[in-house]
Amino acid sequence: MTLGSEEMIKIMVGIQNGVEPPEDESDEARVFREGLETEMAAVQEYADDNGLPLVWEIPAEIPMPW
Protein backbone atom coordinates (compact mmCIF):
# COMPACT_ATOMS: atom_id res chain seq x y z
CA MET A 1 0.00 0.00 0.00
CA THR A 2 1.23 3.49 -0.80
CA LEU A 3 0.13 6.74 0.78
CA GLY A 4 -2.05 9.07 -1.24
CA SER A 5 -1.67 12.84 -1.19
CA GLU A 6 -4.61 13.24 1.20
CA GLU A 7 -3.02 10.87 3.72
CA MET A 8 0.28 12.73 3.42
CA ILE A 9 -1.40 16.07 4.06
CA LYS A 10 -3.19 14.65 7.10
CA ILE A 11 0.14 13.51 8.51
CA MET A 12 1.64 16.96 7.85
CA VAL A 13 -1.25 18.66 9.66
CA GLY A 14 -0.84 16.23 12.54
CA ILE A 15 2.85 17.11 12.85
CA GLN A 16 2.07 20.83 12.65
CA ASN A 17 -0.54 20.54 15.41
CA GLY A 18 1.54 18.26 17.64
CA VAL A 19 -0.93 15.38 17.39
CA GLU A 20 0.41 11.98 18.32
CA PRO A 21 0.09 9.36 15.55
CA PRO A 22 -2.42 6.58 16.02
CA GLU A 23 -1.25 3.33 17.57
CA ASP A 24 -2.27 1.44 14.43
CA GLU A 25 -0.27 3.71 12.09
CA SER A 26 0.81 1.85 8.95
CA ASP A 27 4.50 1.29 8.19
CA GLU A 28 4.23 3.57 5.16
CA ALA A 29 2.69 6.37 7.22
CA ARG A 30 5.29 5.96 9.97
CA VAL A 31 8.21 6.11 7.53
CA PHE A 32 6.72 9.18 5.81
CA ARG A 33 6.01 10.92 9.16
CA GLU A 34 9.45 10.19 10.62
CA GLY A 35 11.20 11.38 7.46
CA LEU A 36 9.11 14.54 7.32
CA GLU A 37 9.73 15.29 11.01
CA THR A 38 13.48 14.93 10.40
CA GLU A 39 13.39 17.23 7.38
CA MET A 40 11.23 19.82 9.14
CA ALA A 41 13.63 19.85 12.11
CA ALA A 42 16.61 20.37 9.79
CA VAL A 43 14.91 23.26 8.00
CA GLN A 44 13.90 24.82 11.35
CA GLU A 45 17.47 24.51 12.65
CA TYR A 46 18.85 26.14 9.49
CA ALA A 47 16.34 28.99 9.78
CA ASP A 48 17.14 29.50 13.47
CA ASP A 49 20.90 29.43 12.88
CA ASN A 50 20.61 32.03 10.11
CA GLY A 51 18.00 34.30 11.70
CA LEU A 52 15.44 33.53 9.04
CA PRO A 53 11.70 33.62 9.73
CA LEU A 54 10.00 30.32 9.09
CA VAL A 55 6.29 29.69 8.98
CA TRP A 56 4.91 26.25 8.18
CA GLU A 57 1.82 26.76 6.08
CA ILE A 58 0.03 23.45 5.98
CA PRO A 59 -3.70 23.65 5.26
CA ALA A 60 -5.39 23.18 8.64
CA GLU A 61 -8.87 22.69 7.21
CA ILE A 62 -8.15 19.09 6.26
CA PRO A 63 -9.59 16.73 8.89
CA MET A 64 -7.20 14.80 11.08
CA PRO A 65 -6.75 11.11 10.29
CA TRP A 66 -6.99 10.08 13.94
TANOR-V630664 format. One record per backbone hydrogen bond with DSSP energy under -0.5 kcal/mol. NH is the residue of the N-H (numbers start at 1). CO is the residue of the C=O. Records with the same first field share a line. If there is no record, write none. Layout:
BEGIN
NH->CO / CO
END
This chain:
BEGIN
8->4
9->5
10->6
11->7
12->8
13->9
14->10
15->11
16->12
17->13
18->15
19->14
25->22
30->26
31->27
32->28
33->29
34->30
35->31
36->32
37->33
38->34
39->35
40->36
41->37
42->38
43->39
44->40
45->41
46->42
47->43
48->44
49->45
50->46
51->48
52->47
57->55
58->56
62->59
END
